[in-house]
Amino acid sequence: MTRPPLSDEQREALLSSLPQRAGVYQFVDTDEAVVYVGKARNLRHRVRSYFGAPSDPRPFVGWLPALLSDIRVIVCRNEREALLLERELIARLRPRYNVDLQDDKNFFVLCLSRHPFPRLSLERLHPRGGSPARMRDLQCFGPYPSAEAARELLRFLQRAFGLRVCSDRQFTSRTRPCLRAGIGRCLAPCTGTLALPTYAERVREAQEFLRGRGDGLLRALQERMWRESERENFEEAARLRDRLRLVERSLARQQVVDPAGGDADVLGIHREGGGGALLWLRVRAGRAADVTRHFFEDAPLPTWELVRRHLLDRAAAGLDAARRWLIPGEALEGAEAGEEVDALSTLLSEQAGQPIEVHTPRRGPGASMLELARENAAQAFRQRLATTSARRDRLRRLQARLFLRSPPRRIECFDLAVFQGAAAVGAMAVLRDGQPAPAEYRRFRIRAARCDSDVDMLQEVLRRRLRRARSGELPLPDLLLVDGGVQQLNAARQVVAELGLDGLSLAALAKGGAGAGRHRVTRERVFLPGRKNPIRLRPESDELFLLSRIRDEAHRFAGAYHRALRRAATLKSGLEEIPGVGPTLRRRLLLRFGSLRRVRQAPAEELARVPGVTVQLAKRIARFLGGAAFDLP
């Protein structure tokens, strides 16, 4: 089946939808064949670099705009996972433009020799498996994405564990410690003064660390970093911070997905109203091997019913499936689904003609695999929205449901946040073509309105926003949505009439009560001007998804601003008002205890241990913040 190439508009929308995450990208031609596979630390930046004015000299790069019908991506947790998955896909798909099937310049491993005093070394492995014979006697860890990262890690391991890096010939011929031993980077086993069990223990610790089980060392580095920071030795703290980041970046887990090294099919689910994606992540020998995507649109069924039907269809299709299927537990929640969960494995096994075990892990490696599959399902659906008419169809359905004059390409929603009359704020969230536009969000501090009146505060926020639209400074929305019911809608109508903007479409979104029976869902209600009865939207509809999405964004944005103002006010009313506590002591106290709450909970004797805090001042701080002033000498 031949597909048309992406238009410039579709390609730009697809590129904008790519995540800024590590992963693997696949270029698909008009015959739906994968022609190129690559990996990236940042998928959006890397894929975008192929278009516009590319500096890549390879001939096929210039052909891409007329060649591509799709760009598929698989999100990975780090660059190492992307490297391994890229090699797996190249070996299996044999893409036309991956001519060299990867050179060996970035395929590095760290090795420990099989010797009574093992040597730590950095080696290169050939991607086609043509490794030299000497590699058979080495215990290898990796691969690592770049030579720089691997060499930095090698130097770090020398500092952390003191393992030797000299050749066996140098080891047997040396009688005096080398320079590395003098600077603390080697335990000097060549001198014969080091006991074999001591060195073996260091080797065991290094092996655990290289297998990704170095949490203890990471915690120790973090504690040292904070300790140096408290002593105001910021240069050493910065060096420790850089080393900590290096370890976290380079020492990701050895396996791509499953540390147990087994086979599994992992289902990721992403749903937005009536549309969504089901994505299967195929894990073979502990590594991600491939993904399979299934999309649905305008589906009235609940998620659990969609998943159940899809599982039965997949089992009956006789695909090359693993025996272990991982399914998100929340996707099977519901009365009818709950009754069938225990029997689901048996039912699928009968359909497939082979044993199938269904698991719904909540924690551990299984939950991590489910999260990775969910992220990929969400990304696949975002890309589909960017290259199809599904996004425009959503807006047309919302237009028809709310009796609007045109599709609401720009929707603005307003919400308020206040607590006991303090730090009253408003917020505006924006949906543009059905997608959040955070750069256009706005927040408002309530200046004149009474903080005990939601109507007054909402009207103040709307006046400030719509006056700027009336003057031409900001665009008018196609739909103005307020969080609330009839009272909030009437308040908005009054402001719109006052400013002479009678053509502006208004709506209010209010939460209703729980549904009856086993389908206990919250029925949202939409109030429109001039309409007595509210419109009740179907729970799984695209229209409700769009409205509730922007309502939740406005609520989140208002809440975040409100909490930030309250924290600032709390801090100001705390340490800043204590006599004798200036900026330097405030910084030391917060560095030592981490937060104002912990300073408040600390006894006076702990406060007195902070440099610059006297016994009398410690008592004053504890008394001022409400803490207990312990008896101090």
Secondary structure, 3 states (H helix, E strand, C coil): CCCCCCCHHHHHHHHHHCCCCCEEEEEEECCCCEEEEEEECCHHHHHHCCCCCCCCCCHHHHHHHHHEEEEEEEECCCHHHHHHHHHHHHHHHCCCCCCCCCCCCCCEEEEEECCCCCCEEEEECCCCCCCCHHHHHEEEEEEECCHHHHHHHHHHHHHHHCCCCCCHHHHHHCCCCCHHHHCCCCCCHHHCCCCHHHHHHHHHHHHHHHCCCCHHHHHHHHHHHHHHHHCCCHHHHHHHHHHHHHHHHHCCCCCCCCCCCCCEEEEEEEEECCEEEEEEEEEECCEEEEEEEEEECCCCCCHHHHHHHHHHHHHHCCCCCCCEEECCHHHHCCHHHHHHHHHHHHHHHHHHCCCCEEECCCCHHHHHHHHHHHHHHHHHHHHHHHHCCHHHHHHHHHHHHCCCCCCCCEEEEEEEEEECCEEEEEEEEEEECCEECHHHCEEEECCCCCCCCHHHHHHHHHHHHHHHHHCCCCCCCCEEEEECCHHHHHHHHHHHHHCCCCCCCEEEEECCCECCCCCCCECCEEECCCCCCCEECCCCCHHHHHHHHHHHHHHHHHHHHHHHHHHHHHHHCCHHHCCCCCHHHHHHHHHHHCCHHHHHHCCHHHHCCCCCCCHHHHHHHHHHCCCCCCCCC
